[in-house]
Amino acid sequence: MFTALRSAGVPEDKARAATESVAHEIDRCFRTRTEPLATKGDLAELRSAIAELRAATQADIAELRTATQADIAELRTVTQADIAELRTVTQADIAELRTVTQADIAKLRAATQTDIAELRAATQTDIAELRATTQTDIAGLRSATEVNMAEFRAEVRGEFAAIRTEFMGFKAEIIKWVGGLMIAQTAALGVIIKLVH
C-alpha cells in the first residue's frame, strides 16, 4: 500500500501515515473479533442494571405524575379563586358604573331641562321684544302715513281751491266778454236798424 501511494505521487510522510493508520484499524478489528463479547455474569449485571433503571424510571414517572396532578389541582384552585375574585370585582365595577352612569344621566337630564327652560324664557322675551318693536314700528308708520295723507289732502284742497278761484276768474272774464259782445251786437243792431230806416 505504501508503494502504491508513492507511485501515485503521494508524499512519503503522508503515504507512511496512511499505511500505518490502515494497519492499525485492521489489527483492531481482528483483535476485537478474537475477544469474547460478554460473559453470563456481564449479562446478569446488565439485566440487573436495566431492571434498576426501569424501576427508578417508573418511580420518577409516578412521582412526576403525582407532582403534576398536585400542581394541576393547586392551579385549578388558584384559578377558580382568581375567577371568583374577578367576578366579584367585575360585578362591583359594573354596579358602580351603573350608579355613576345613572347619576350622570340624571345630571344631564336636569341640565338639559334647565337649558330648555332658559331657552324658552329667552325666546319668549325675544318674541315679546320683537312684538313690541313691530307694534311701535307699525304705530310710527301709521302716524307718518296719516300725517302724509293729511298733508296730501291739504295740498290737494289748496290746489283745488286755487283751480276754483282761477275758474271763477275765468268765468267772470267770459261773462264780461259775452256781455261786451252782446252790447256790441245790440249797438250794431241799432246801427243797422237806423240805416234801414
LODRENZA-635600 format. One record per atom (N, C-alpha, C, O): residue in one letter; x, y, z. Coordinates in steps of 0.2 Angstrom, whole numbers, plus 5000, padded with zeros to 4 digits. Layout:
// residues N
AXYZ ...
//
This chain:
// residues 197
M500449945000 M500050005000 M500450065000 M500350114997 F501050065004 F501450125004 F501750134997 F501850194995 T501950084994 T502250084987 T501750114982 T501950154978 A501150094983 A500650114978 A500550184979 A500450224974 L500450214985 L500350284987 L500950324984 L500850374981 R501550294985 R502150334982 R502150334975 R502350394972 S501950284972 S501950284964 S501350334962 S501450354956 A500850344966 A500350384964 A500550464965 A500150504963 G501150474968 G501350544969 G501250564976 G501350624977 V501050524981 V500850554987 V501550564991 V501950514990 P501650614995 P502250624998 P502450565003 P501950535005 E503050555005 E503250495009 E502950495016 E502650445018 D502950555019 D502650555026 D501950545026 D501650515030 K501550575021 K500850565021 K500650495019 K500250465022 A501050465014 A500950395012 A501050345018 A500750295019 R501650355022 R501850315028 R501250325033 R501050275036 A501050385035 A500450395040 A499850355038 A499550325042 A499650365032 A499050325029 A499150255030 A498650215032 T499750225028 T499850155029 T499850135036 T499450075037 E500150165040 E500150145047 E499350155050 E499250105054 S499050195048 S498350205051 S497850145048 S497550125052 V497950125042 V497550075040 V497750005043 V497349965045 A498449995044 A498649935048 A498449935055 A498249885057 H498349995058 H498149995065 H497449975065 H497249935070 E497050005060 E496249985060 E496149915059 E495749885062 I496549885055 I496549815053 I496649775059 I496349725061 D497249785063 D497349755069 D496849755074 D496649705078 R496549815075 R496049825080 R495449785078 R495149755083 C495249775072 C494649735070 C494749665072 C494349635074 F495349635070 F495449565071 F495549555079 F495249505081 R495849605082 R495849595090 R495149595093 R495049555098 T494749635091 T494049635094 T493649575092 T493349545097 R493749545087 R493349485085 R493649425089 R493249375090 T494249425091 T494549365094 T494349365101 T494449315105 E494249425104 E494049435111 E493349415112 E492949425108 P493149385118 P492349365119 P492049435120 P492249475123 L491349435118 L490949495118 L490749505125 L490849555128 A490449455129 A490249465136 A490149395139 A489949345135 T490149395145 T490049335149 T489349335152 T489049385151 K489149275155 K488549275158 K488449325164 K487949345165 G489049325168 G489049375173 G488849445171 G488549485174 D489249465165 D489149535162 D488449545160 D488149595162 L488149485157 L487449495155 L486949505161 L486449545161 A487049465167 A486649465173 A486749535176 A486249565178 E487349565176 E487449635179 E487049685174 E486749735177 L487049675168 L486749715163 L485949715164 L485649765164 R485749655165 R484949645166 R484849685173 R484249715173 S485249675178 S485049705185 S485049775184 S484649815187 A485549805180 A485649875179 A485049905176 A484749955177 I484849865170 I484249885167 I483649885171 I483149935171 A483549835175 A482949825180 A482949885185 A482449915186 E483549905187 E483549955192 E483450025189 E483050065191 L483650035182 L483550095179 L482750095177 L482450155178 R482450035175 R481750045174 R481350055180 R480850095180 A481550025186 A481150045192 A481250115194 A480750155196 A481850145193 A482050215195 A481650255190 A481350305192 T481650235184 T481250275179 T480450275181 T480150335181 Q480250215182 Q479450215184 Q479350255190 Q478850285191 A479850255195 A479750295201 A479750365200 A479350405202 D480250385196 D480250455194 D479550475190 D479350535191 I479350435186 I478750445182 I478150455187 I477750505186 A478050405191 A477550415196 A477550475200 A477050505202 E478250495203 E478250555207 E478150615203 E477850665205 L478350615196 L478250665192 L477450675191 L477150735191 R477150615190 R476350615189 R476050645195 R475550685195 T476250625201 T475950645207 T476050725208 T475650765210 A476650745207 A476850815207 A476450855202 A476150915204 T476350825196 T476050865191 T475250865193 T474950925192 Q474950815195 Q474250815197 Q474150865203 Q473650905203 A474650865208 A474650915213 A474650985211 A474251035213 D475150995206 D475151065203 D474551085199 D474351145200 I474251035196 I473651055192 I473051065197 I472651115196 A473051025202 A472451045207 A472551115210 A472151145211 E473251125212 E473351195215 E473251245210 E472951295212 L473451235204 L473251285199 L472551295198 L472251355197 R472151235198 R471451245197 R471151285203 R470651325202 T471351265209 T471051305215 T471251375214 T470851425215 V471851395213 V472051465212 V471651495206 V471451555207 T471551465201 T471251495195 T470551505197 T470251555195 Q470151455200 Q469451465202 Q469451525207 Q468951565207 A469951535212 A469951585216 A469951655213 A469651705214 D470451655208 D470551715204 D469951735200 D469751795199 I469651685197 I468951695193 I468451725198 I468051765196 A468351695204 A467851715209 A468051785211 A467551825211 E468651805212 E468851865214 E468751915208 E468451975209 L468851895202 L468751935196 L468051955195 L467852005193 R467651895196 R466951905195 R466651955200 R466251995199 T466851945207 T466651995212 T466852065210 T466452115211 V467452075208 V467752145207 V467352175201 V467152225200 T467252125196 T466852145190 T466152165191 T465952225189 Q465852125195 Q465152145197 Q465152215201 Q464652255200 A465652225205 A465652285209 A465752345205 A465452395205 D466252335200 D466352385195 D465752405191 D465652465189 I465452355189 I464852365185 I464252405189 I463952445186 A464152375195 A463752415199 A463952485200 A463452535200 E464552495201 E464752565202 E464752605196 E464452665196 L464852575190 L464752615184 L464052625182 L463852675180 R463652575184 R462852595183 R462652645187 R462252695185 T462852655194 T462652705198 T462952775196 T462552825195 V463552775194 V463852835191 V463552855185 V463452915184 T463352805180 T463052825174 T462352855175 T462152905172 Q461952825180 Q461352845181 Q461352915184 Q460952965182 A461852935188 A461952995191 A462153045186 A461853105186 D462553025181 D462753075176 D462153085171 D462053145169 I461753035170 I461153045166 I460653095169 I460353135166 A460553085176 A460153125180 A460353205179 A459953245178 K461053205180 K461353275180 K461253305173 K461053365172 L461353265168 L461253285161 L460553305159 L460453355156 R460053265162 R459353275161 R459153345164 R458853385161 A459453355170 A459253415174 A459553475170 A459253525169 A460253475168 A460553525164 A460153535158 A460053595156 T459953485154 T459553495148 T458953535149 T458753575146 Q458553515154 Q457953545156 Q458053615158 Q457653655156 T458553635162 T458753695163 T458853745157 T458653795156 D459253715153 D459453745146 D458853755142 D458753815139 I458353705142 I457753715138 I457353775141 I457053815137 A457253775148 A456853825151 A457153895150 A456853945148 E457853895150 E458153965149 E458053985142 E457954045140 L458153935137 L458053955130 L457353975129 L457154015125 R456853935132 R456153955131 R456054025134 R455654065130 A456254045140 A456154115143 A456554165138 A456254215137 A457154145136 A457454195131 A457054205125 A457054265122 T456854155122 T456454155116 T455854195117 T455654235113 Q455454185123 Q454854225124 Q455054295125 Q454654345122 T455554315128 T455754385129 T455954415122 T455754475121 D456354375118 D456454405111 D455854415107 D455754465104 I455354365108 I454754375104 I454354435107 I454054475103 A454354445113 A453954505116 A454254565114 A453954615112 E454954565114 E455354625112 E455154645104 E455054695102 L455254585100 L455054595093 L454354615092 L454254665088 R453854595096 R453154615095 R453154685097 R452754725093 A453454705103 A453454775105 A453754825099 A453454875098 T454354805097 T454654845092 T454254845085 T454154905082 T453954795084 T453554795077 T452954835078 T452754875074 Q452554835084 Q452054875085 Q452254945085 Q451854995083 T452754965088 T453055035088 T453155055081 T452955115079 D453455015077 D453655025070 D452955035066 D452955085062 I452454995068 I451855005064 I451455065066 I451255105062 A451555085073 A451155145075 A451555205072 A451255255070 G452255205072 G452555255069 G452455265061 G452355315059 L452355205058 L452255205051 L451555235050 L451355275045 R451055215054 R450355235053 R450355315054 R449955345051 S450655335060 S450655405061 S450955445055 S450655495053 A451555425053 A451855455047 A451455455041 A451355505037 T451055395040 T450655395034 T450055445035 T449855475030 E449755445041 E449155495042 E449455565041 E449055605038 V450055585044 V450255645043 V450355665035 V450155715033 N450655615032 N450755625025 N450055635021 N450055675016 M449555595023 M448955595020 M448655665021 M448255695017 A448655685028 A448355755029 A448755805025 A448355855023 E449355805025 E449755855021 E449555855013 E449455905010 F449455785011 F449255775004 F448555805003 F448455834998 R448155785008 R447455815007 R447455885007 R447055925003 A447855925012 A447855995012 A448056025006 A447856075003 E448655995003 E448956014997 E448456014991 E448356054987 V448055954991 V447555944986 V446955994986 V446756024981 R446756004993 R446256054994 R446456124992 R446156164989 G447156144993 G447356204991 G447456214984 G447256264981 E447656164981 E447656164973 E446956174970 E446856204966 F446556134973 F445856134971 F445556204972 F445156224967 A445656234978 A445456304979 A445756354974 A445356394972 A446356344972 A446656384968 A446356384961 A446256424957 I446256314959 I445956304952 I445256334952 I445056364947 R444856324958 R444256354958 R444256434957 R443856464954 T444756464961 T444756534960 T444956554953 T444656604951 E445456524950 E445656534943 E445056524939 E444856564934 F444656474940 F444056454936 F443556514937 F443256534932 M443456534943 M442956584944 M443156654941 M442756684938 G443856664941 G444056724937 G443956724930 G443756764926 F444156664927 F444056644920 F443256654918 F443156684913 K442856634923 K442156634921 K441956704921 K441556724917 A442156744926 A441956814926 A442256854920 A441856894917 E442856834917 E443056864911 E442656844905 E442556884901 I442456784905 I442056754900 I441356794900 I441056814895 I441056804906 I440456844907 I440556914904 I440156934901 K441056944906 K441257014904 K441257014896 K441057054893 W441656964894 W441756964886 W441056954883 W440956984878 V440656904886 V440056894882 V439556954883 V439256974878 G439656984889 G439257044890 G439457104885 G439057134882 G440057114884 G440357164879 G440157144872 G439957184868 L440157074871 L439957054864 L439257064863 L439057084857 M438857054868 M438057074867 M437957144866 M437557164862 I438357184870 I438257254870 I438457284863 I438157324860 A439057254860 A439257264853 A438757244848 A438557284844 Q438457184849 Q437957164845 Q437357214845 Q437057224840 T437157234851 T436557274852 T436657344848 T436257374845 A437357364849 A437457434846 A437457424838 A437257464835 A437757364836 A437757354829 A437057354826 A436957374821 L436657314830 L435957304828 L435657374827 L435157384823 G435757414832 G435457484832 G435657524826 G435257554823 V436357514824 V436557554819 V436257524812 V436057564808 I436157464812 I435857434806 I435157454805 I434857464800 I434757454811 I434057474810 I434057554808 I433657564804 K434557594811 K434457664809 K434657664801 K434357704798 L435157624799 L435257634792 L434657604788 L434557634782 V434357564790 V433757534786 V433257584786 V432957594781 H433057614791 H432557664791 H432857734788 H432457784788 
//
